[in-house]
Structures are given as C-alpha cells and as structure tokens.
C-alpha cells in the first residue's frame, strides 16, 4: 500500500537547516560591536572590515576582493566585480564606511603596489587578505564586544533587518541579501 509512505512523510516533515530566520544583531549589540576597542596589529583595518560587512552587507569574500579601483570616492560608490551572476554591482558607500576605509588606507595600510584594499605583509611582498582572514577579523571583533561568535553573514542580516525596520521594502531587502548571497 503506497498510502502508508505518504502518511509517514507528512507526519515527519523535513527540518531545513536554514528554515528559521538568520540571526541579526540588536541595535545595542551593533553599538557594542562598533564601540569595542579594536586590538591587534591592524585596528583600523579591523574596524573598516566590520563596517564593510555591517553597513553594506558585504560577504567576507567580497571584502577580501575589494581593490582600490573599486571605490569611486567622488561618487560615493563601491563597484563589486566577479559575483556569481557575472555582473557588476554598484553600491552606495555609506559615509561611516568610507571614513573607516580612508582612515585605514591613510594611516595603517602598508605602502604597497598591490591594488587590494586589505593587504597583509608576506615578505618579500604584500598579498590580499583571504576570506578566512576577514571572517576571523569579524569573529574577533564580535568576541571583543561580548557578542556570540558571529561572522559576516550575521552582519549582512543585521543590515537587512535595519533596512526593514527603517521602512525599506521587502524587495529592497531581498535585493541586498540576494546580491550578497550571489558573491563568492
């Protein structure tokens, strides 16, 4: 009897791993994250990385792949290249994020010919930081703020929640999250 199989399937539906809404930071947690004193050798770099994830919803790979030429300072935009959809996305550069990037670029970034924004010193040359390094920076920043171990995905969903709370449409929020989900 094939009817028994259907009843068994209906009585125990699949529990999708990502079926619940992703975690987002509450406003007081965002303030703690941004106010936590950065430490380590590259505090300005760490702060700029956190701002890129939190303010623009960028994934770790997108942050790691940012280059100097991707920022149009006069227009206040960032161009993301190499998304899975093979298109370029031009995003507004929030003022606080731009200030954090400029502070890092002017005062902490090693003098290098590398076009990457975020570099690390590997003698005899500087190389772009990796996606894993970006995730570590964000996790450490969250720990310093006393927050649960979080990554760039939590900061991206925090942006989506803030957009909704400030009156953004579901379409606008979906565009931010789906764009971020397309990037590697």
C-alpha positions as MATLAB code, in Angstrom:
seq = 'XXXXXXXXXXXXXXXXXXXXXXXXXXXXXXXXXXXXXXXXXXXXXXXXXXXXXXXXXXXXXXXXXXXXXXXXXXXXXXXXXXXXXXXXXXXXXXXXXXXXXXXXXXXXXXXXXXXXXXXXXXXXXXXXXXXXXXXXXXXXXXXXXXXXXXXXXXXXXXXXXXXXXXXXXXXXXXXXXXXXXXXX';
ca = [
       0.000    0.000    0.000;
       1.605    3.258   -1.142;
      -0.650    5.393    1.090;
       1.369    4.490    4.210;
       4.507    6.082    2.758;
       2.739    9.386    2.134;
       1.365    9.462    5.679;
       4.856    8.797    7.062;
       6.323   11.655    5.040;
       3.571   14.104    6.026;
       3.785   13.215    9.713;
       7.532   13.957    9.845;
       8.316   16.904    7.556;
      11.883   17.760    6.695;
      13.520   20.294    9.016;
      15.585   22.542    6.778;
      18.835   23.714    8.316;
      18.202   27.340    7.353;
      14.423   27.329    7.788;
      14.487   29.831   10.652;
      15.320   33.478   10.155;
      19.033   34.181   10.343;
      20.308   35.883   13.469;
      20.717   39.638   13.323;
      22.326   41.882   15.914;
      20.062   44.077   18.017;
      20.751   47.849   17.990;
      22.555   47.738   21.351;
      24.721   44.868   20.066;
      25.611   46.899   16.962;
      26.683   49.780   19.221;
      28.783   47.425   21.356;
      30.408   45.992   18.228;
      31.251   49.412   16.801;
      32.367   50.722   20.204;
      34.548   47.768   21.157;
      38.165   48.869   21.188;
      39.956   47.223   18.277;
      43.173   45.492   19.139;
      45.886   43.621   17.340;
      48.363   44.914   14.805;
      45.743   46.337   12.428;
      42.940   48.014   14.437;
      41.946   50.419   11.644;
      41.816   47.544    9.145;
      39.640   45.520   11.535;
      37.247   48.417   12.023;
      36.994   49.067    8.263;
      36.282   45.381    7.615;
      33.497   45.327   10.223;
      31.986   48.493    8.714;
      32.018   46.957    5.208;
      30.101   43.920    6.454;
      27.734   45.809    8.737;
      26.968   48.902    6.649;
      26.996   47.445    3.138;
      26.094   43.806    3.759;
      29.268   42.544    2.082;
      30.301   38.929    2.469;
      33.794   38.021    3.603;
      34.857   37.151    0.040;
      33.605   40.463   -1.290;
      35.543   42.346    1.384;
      38.709   40.354    0.721;
      38.426   41.053   -3.017;
      37.932   44.822   -2.785;
      40.532   46.817   -4.683;
      41.436   50.485   -4.678;
      39.853   50.948   -8.116;
      36.504   49.608   -6.864;
      35.869   52.771   -4.848;
      34.700   55.935   -6.541;
      35.282   58.496   -3.809;
      33.758   61.395   -5.754;
      30.525   59.484   -6.447;
      30.481   57.700   -3.082;
      30.107   54.225   -4.597;
      31.716   50.810   -4.474;
      31.718   48.510   -7.503;
      31.625   44.802   -6.765;
      33.023   42.625   -9.509;
      33.072   38.895  -10.026;
      29.776   37.928   -8.468;
      28.399   34.524   -9.393;
      25.922   36.195  -11.722;
      28.918   37.733  -13.554;
      27.577   41.195  -13.244;
      28.931   44.285  -11.577;
      27.003   45.733   -8.681;
      27.441   49.389   -7.803;
      26.576   50.093   -4.180;
      26.413   53.352   -2.274;
      29.362   53.846    0.075;
      27.961   54.907    3.460;
      29.815   57.858    4.981;
      30.917   55.960    8.104;
      32.254   53.108    5.975;
      34.082   55.496    3.673;
      35.633   57.242    6.674;
      36.778   53.922    8.146;
      38.281   52.857    4.806;
      40.019   56.213    4.326;
      41.430   56.088    7.872;
      42.864   52.617    7.248;
      44.208   53.499    3.792;
      45.876   56.712    5.006;
      47.247   55.601    8.360;
      47.688   51.848    8.532;
      47.798   50.138    5.132;
      51.352   49.194    4.179;
      52.881   51.125    1.300;
      52.425   48.606   -1.493;
      51.851   48.348   -5.205;
      49.070   45.792   -4.604;
      45.684   47.050   -5.822;
      43.929   45.202   -2.966;
      42.484   47.427   -0.258;
      43.145   44.962    2.522;
      46.657   43.526    2.349;
      48.951   41.643    4.649;
      52.687   41.616    4.658;
      54.236   38.418    3.333;
      57.901   39.035    2.653;
      59.046   39.991    0.122;
      55.638   41.297   -0.983;
      52.188   42.181    0.256;
      49.253   39.975   -0.646;
      45.487   40.494   -0.398;
      43.948   39.113    2.768;
      41.885   35.953    2.430;
      38.198   35.312    3.007;
      39.158   33.299    6.100;
      41.160   36.244    7.446;
      38.133   38.539    7.019;
      35.931   36.042    8.888;
      38.496   35.867   11.710;
      38.610   39.657   11.988;
      34.812   39.821   12.275;
      34.605   36.948   14.769;
      37.303   38.540   16.953;
      35.528   41.907   16.852;
      32.293   40.220   17.955;
      34.083   38.438   20.794;
      35.688   41.706   21.971;
      32.173   43.206   22.075;
      30.921   40.264   24.142;
      28.690   39.008   21.320;
      28.087   35.411   20.309;
      30.570   34.080   17.786;
      29.329   35.748   14.618;
      30.532   36.095   11.057;
      29.928   38.364    8.098;
      26.587   36.630    7.430;
      25.196   37.878   10.748;
      26.284   41.426    9.932;
      24.686   41.147    6.473;
      21.393   40.040    8.023;
      21.692   42.840   10.563;
      21.758   45.295    7.653;
      18.678   43.613    6.150;
      16.833   43.908    9.490;
      17.784   47.587    9.823;
      16.538   48.266    6.289;
      13.183   46.671    7.083;
      12.863   48.499   10.405;
      13.589   51.836    8.728;
      10.807   51.316    6.193;
      12.656   49.568    3.375;
      10.538   47.340    1.191;
      10.884   43.579    1.173;
      12.110   43.902   -2.430;
      14.942   46.247   -1.364;
      15.950   43.926    1.457;
      15.762   40.883   -0.836;
      17.995   42.677   -3.353;
      20.635   43.311   -0.667;
      20.569   39.776    0.687;
      20.349   38.025   -2.698;
      23.178   40.167   -4.077;
      25.285   39.210   -1.104;
      24.331   35.549   -1.493;
      25.485   35.540   -5.125;
      29.029   36.599   -4.316;
      31.734   34.110   -3.582;
];
